[in-house]
Amino acid sequence: MSAPRLGSQPLPGLLRPYVTGLVAYDGVGEPGVHRGLPSTSLTLVLPVGEPVLVGWSLADPGPARWSVISGLRDVPAAIHHGGRQRGLQLSLTVSGARALLGVPAAALAGEILTLEEVGRLQQLPALVHDADDVTTAAPAVLAALLDAVDEDAAATVRAEVGRSLALLSRGAGVQESADQVGYGRRHLGALVRSETGLTPRTITRIARFERAQAVLRGASPGTLGDVAARAGYADQSHLTREWLALAGCTPSAWRRDELPNVQDAVSAPG
């Protein structure tokens, strides 16, 4: 099955430091497994109509869940489905973990949990459970998030950590990031890991991986060598090694499986 159709929803200004995206998705196809790729954002999924089955294994779908919180990680999740996927997907920042979920992102790193297990925003699944149209559920979810924002909790994220994460996500190296915030590399690394659960180097890998995804989603990504150069990889081999590690497949296989309607498939020669 291809990735479900996604439609971005507008965000209120107060939420923008904490939520980087809200998309409504609705897809129909053959039953199968959809890859949930690593991201520099935490992911909150609220399914509509039927629960989501997500785990770490292609063979084991895990328990049925009416909400899913996926922390920062450097491995793909396996989303099992029976042919229909509908719901809302939100991307939360590291500050958003504290402001909306009441915990540091590090507490959720490498985890797949429900809102009940986290202990916050437990009313959200009921707001979307029986929606006829996934987009109509978005305003109620946004209103609930606005009511839940704890700006004091978000302010406990150290400014140096927030600035470093922004630099790393934009492609800055670990040493460059440390230099710009005025900390030693080791000290900054300890602060970033304490807040996010990941090392600065891992965050740079995932950010580069996200840039490659954006290129591959484009209409004309070119060869894999072109994709590697545009995303910041040393070469095509580097790109492929990182995709195997982070996505569990090659870039070409991901594009073929997730974007089957794109006509100009990416070519291998670099």
FENRA-V697254 format. One record per residue. N is the residue number from 0. RES is the residue in three letters. PSI is psi in degrees with one decimal (none if undefined). OMEGA is omega in degrees with one decimal (NA if undefined). Layout:
N/RES/PSI/OMEGA ; N/RES/PSI/OMEGA
//
This chain:
0/MET/140.5/175.8 ; 1/SER/165.7/175.7 ; 2/ALA/137.9/-178.8 ; 3/PRO/153.5/178.9 ; 4/ARG/134.9/-177.4 ; 5/LEU/138.5/176.1 ; 6/GLY/117.8/-177.9 ; 7/SER/143.8/178.4 ; 8/GLN/142.6/-179.8 ; 9/PRO/147.8/-178.0 ; 10/LEU/137.8/172.8 ; 11/PRO/149.3/-177.4 ; 12/GLY/-38.2/-177.3 ; 13/LEU/-26.3/-177.7 ; 14/LEU/-15.6/-170.0 ; 15/ARG/-29.7/173.9 ; 16/PRO/-14.7/-171.5 ; 17/TYR/-25.8/179.9 ; 18/VAL/118.1/-178.4 ; 19/THR/-12.5/179.0 ; 20/GLY/145.3/172.2 ; 21/LEU/119.6/-178.8 ; 22/VAL/141.7/172.0 ; 23/ALA/132.1/-178.4 ; 24/TYR/148.3/-179.4 ; 25/ASP/112.6/-178.2 ; 26/GLY/145.6/179.6 ; 27/VAL/138.1/178.9 ; 28/GLY/-160.5/178.2 ; 29/GLU/145.0/174.7 ; 30/PRO/147.7/-178.5 ; 31/GLY/-153.7/-178.4 ; 32/VAL/129.2/178.0 ; 33/HIS/136.1/-179.3 ; 34/ARG/128.3/170.8 ; 35/GLY/105.6/-169.3 ; 36/LEU/151.3/174.6 ; 37/PRO/149.3/-176.1 ; 38/SER/159.5/173.9 ; 39/THR/-0.5/175.6 ; 40/SER/152.7/169.4 ; 41/LEU/151.9/-176.6 ; 42/THR/130.3/173.9 ; 43/LEU/122.8/-179.5 ; 44/VAL/131.5/176.6 ; 45/LEU/99.2/-177.1 ; 46/PRO/153.7/176.9 ; 47/VAL/135.5/173.4 ; 48/GLY/-48.3/178.0 ; 49/GLU/153.1/-175.6 ; 50/PRO/162.6/179.0 ; 51/VAL/142.3/177.1 ; 52/LEU/109.6/-176.1 ; 53/VAL/137.2/178.2 ; 54/GLY/-165.9/-178.4 ; 55/TRP/-5.7/-172.9 ; 56/SER/140.7/174.6 ; 57/LEU/-23.6/-177.1 ; 58/ALA/-24.2/-174.4 ; 59/ASP/110.0/-177.6 ; 60/PRO/-12.7/-178.6 ; 61/GLY/-176.3/-177.6 ; 62/PRO/157.1/174.9 ; 63/ALA/133.9/-176.7 ; 64/ARG/140.3/175.1 ; 65/TRP/0.7/169.5 ; 66/SER/148.4/179.2 ; 67/VAL/126.3/169.7 ; 68/ILE/119.6/178.3 ; 69/SER/118.8/-179.8 ; 70/GLY/176.5/177.0 ; 71/LEU/142.0/-176.6 ; 72/ARG/166.5/178.0 ; 73/ASP/26.7/175.3 ; 74/VAL/153.5/179.9 ; 75/PRO/151.8/170.4 ; 76/ALA/158.8/179.5 ; 77/ALA/114.8/-178.6 ; 78/ILE/107.1/-178.3 ; 79/HIS/139.3/-177.5 ; 80/HIS/156.7/-178.3 ; 81/GLY/14.1/178.1 ; 82/GLY/-14.6/178.7 ; 83/ARG/130.7/175.2 ; 84/GLN/121.9/178.6 ; 85/ARG/144.1/175.7 ; 86/GLY/-166.7/176.3 ; 87/LEU/141.1/176.6 ; 88/GLN/126.5/-180.0 ; 89/LEU/142.5/174.7 ; 90/SER/122.5/-177.0 ; 91/LEU/141.8/175.3 ; 92/THR/172.6/175.8 ; 93/VAL/-40.6/174.7 ; 94/SER/-34.2/179.1 ; 95/GLY/-30.4/176.9 ; 96/ALA/-42.9/179.4 ; 97/ARG/-43.5/-174.5 ; 98/ALA/-35.0/-173.1 ; 99/LEU/-31.4/-177.0 ; 100/LEU/-12.8/175.8 ; 101/GLY/14.6/179.7 ; 102/VAL/155.6/172.7 ; 103/PRO/152.0/179.2 ; 104/ALA/-30.4/-179.8 ; 105/ALA/-30.5/-179.7 ; 106/ALA/-18.5/-177.7 ; 107/LEU/-2.7/-175.5 ; 108/ALA/130.9/178.5 ; 109/GLY/12.8/-176.7 ; 110/GLU/151.5/168.2 ; 111/ILE/110.0/-172.9 ; 112/LEU/169.0/171.8 ; 113/THR/164.5/176.5 ; 114/LEU/-32.8/176.5 ; 115/GLU/-39.7/179.5 ; 116/GLU/-33.7/177.7 ; 117/VAL/-35.7/177.7 ; 118/GLY/16.3/177.6 ; 119/ARG/155.0/175.3 ; 120/LEU/32.7/-175.6 ; 121/GLN/-12.8/179.6 ; 122/GLN/-13.2/-173.3 ; 123/LEU/-44.2/-178.6 ; 124/PRO/-38.0/-179.3 ; 125/ALA/-24.5/-178.7 ; 126/LEU/-21.9/-175.9 ; 127/VAL/-10.1/-169.9 ; 128/HIS/-50.5/-173.2 ; 129/ASP/24.2/-178.5 ; 130/ALA/135.3/176.9 ; 131/ASP/-33.8/-179.1 ; 132/ASP/125.3/-174.0 ; 133/VAL/-32.0/-177.6 ; 134/THR/-27.3/-178.7 ; 135/THR/-16.9/179.6 ; 136/ALA/-18.5/-174.2 ; 137/ALA/-46.1/-177.3 ; 138/PRO/-39.7/179.8 ; 139/ALA/-38.5/178.0 ; 140/VAL/-43.5/179.2 ; 141/LEU/-40.1/178.4 ; 142/ALA/-41.2/179.0 ; 143/ALA/-38.0/177.9 ; 144/LEU/-40.6/178.1 ; 145/LEU/-40.8/179.3 ; 146/ASP/-27.7/-173.4 ; 147/ALA/-13.2/-174.1 ; 148/VAL/128.5/175.0 ; 149/ASP/92.9/-175.9 ; 150/GLU/-29.2/177.4 ; 151/ASP/-40.3/178.0 ; 152/ALA/-40.9/179.7 ; 153/ALA/-32.6/-177.7 ; 154/ALA/-12.0/178.4 ; 155/THR/-11.4/172.4 ; 156/VAL/120.5/-176.2 ; 157/ARG/138.5/-177.8 ; 158/ALA/-36.6/-179.8 ; 159/GLU/-35.4/178.4 ; 160/VAL/-45.0/178.8 ; 161/GLY/-42.6/179.8 ; 162/ARG/-40.4/178.9 ; 163/SER/-42.1/179.3 ; 164/LEU/-39.2/177.9 ; 165/ALA/-42.0/179.5 ; 166/LEU/-46.6/-179.4 ; 167/LEU/-39.8/-178.8 ; 168/SER/-26.5/179.0 ; 169/ARG/-0.4/175.5 ; 170/GLY/1.7/177.3 ; 171/ALA/147.3/176.0 ; 172/GLY/167.0/-177.7 ; 173/VAL/-45.5/-179.8 ; 174/GLN/-40.9/177.9 ; 175/GLU/-43.1/178.8 ; 176/SER/-44.8/179.3 ; 177/ALA/-43.5/-179.9 ; 178/ASP/-41.5/-175.8 ; 179/GLN/-28.7/178.0 ; 180/VAL/-4.3/174.0 ; 181/GLY/23.3/178.0 ; 182/TYR/157.4/170.7 ; 183/GLY/153.1/-177.1 ; 184/ARG/-44.1/-177.5 ; 185/ARG/-42.2/-178.6 ; 186/HIS/-44.4/179.0 ; 187/LEU/-39.5/178.7 ; 188/GLY/-40.3/179.0 ; 189/ALA/-40.1/179.6 ; 190/LEU/-43.7/-179.4 ; 191/VAL/-43.8/-179.7 ; 192/ARG/-37.1/179.2 ; 193/SER/-35.4/-178.0 ; 194/GLU/-36.7/-172.0 ; 195/THR/-24.8/-173.7 ; 196/GLY/-4.9/179.4 ; 197/LEU/155.0/175.4 ; 198/THR/157.7/175.3 ; 199/PRO/-38.5/180.0 ; 200/ARG/-40.7/178.8 ; 201/THR/-38.2/178.2 ; 202/ILE/-40.0/178.0 ; 203/THR/-37.8/178.3 ; 204/ARG/-45.5/-177.1 ; 205/ILE/-38.0/178.5 ; 206/ALA/-41.4/177.4 ; 207/ARG/-39.3/176.0 ; 208/PHE/-40.3/177.1 ; 209/GLU/-38.1/177.5 ; 210/ARG/-39.5/177.9 ; 211/ALA/-39.5/176.2 ; 212/GLN/-44.0/-178.8 ; 213/ALA/-39.9/178.4 ; 214/VAL/-44.8/-177.4 ; 215/LEU/-28.9/178.0 ; 216/ARG/-15.3/-178.8 ; 217/GLY/163.7/-176.5 ; 218/ALA/-32.6/-176.7 ; 219/SER/77.5/-177.2 ; 220/PRO/-17.6/-176.9 ; 221/GLY/-158.1/178.7 ; 222/THR/169.0/175.9 ; 223/LEU/-30.7/174.7 ; 224/GLY/-39.9/176.6 ; 225/ASP/-43.8/179.3 ; 226/VAL/-45.1/-179.6 ; 227/ALA/-46.4/-178.3 ; 228/ALA/-42.8/-177.4 ; 229/ARG/-30.0/-177.7 ; 230/ALA/-13.5/177.4 ; 231/GLY/17.9/175.8 ; 232/TYR/157.4/-179.0 ; 233/ALA/-39.2/-179.6 ; 234/ASP/-177.2/-177.5 ; 235/GLN/-39.1/-179.8 ; 236/SER/-40.0/177.1 ; 237/HIS/-45.3/177.1 ; 238/LEU/-48.3/-176.6 ; 239/THR/-42.0/179.0 ; 240/ARG/-43.7/-178.4 ; 241/GLU/-36.9/178.7 ; 242/TRP/-38.2/176.9 ; 243/LEU/-37.3/-179.4 ; 244/ALA/-41.9/-172.5 ; 245/LEU/-28.2/-177.5 ; 246/ALA/-16.9/-177.7 ; 247/GLY/13.2/179.4 ; 248/CYS/171.1/177.4 ; 249/THR/161.2/176.5 ; 250/PRO/-40.7/-179.4 ; 251/SER/-40.3/179.6 ; 252/ALA/-40.2/178.4 ; 253/TRP/-45.4/-178.8 ; 254/ARG/-38.7/179.2 ; 255/ARG/-41.8/-176.9 ; 256/ASP/-38.8/-173.0 ; 257/GLU/-26.7/-176.8 ; 258/LEU/59.4/-173.2 ; 259/PRO/-17.9/-177.9 ; 260/ASN/-5.1/176.4 ; 261/VAL/125.0/-171.4 ; 262/GLN/-39.8/-173.6 ; 263/ASP/78.4/-177.6 ; 264/ALA/142.4/-179.0 ; 265/VAL/139.2/-178.0 ; 266/SER/154.0/-171.0 ; 267/ALA/-41.6/-173.2 ; 268/PRO/140.4/-180.0 ; 269/GLY/none/NA
//
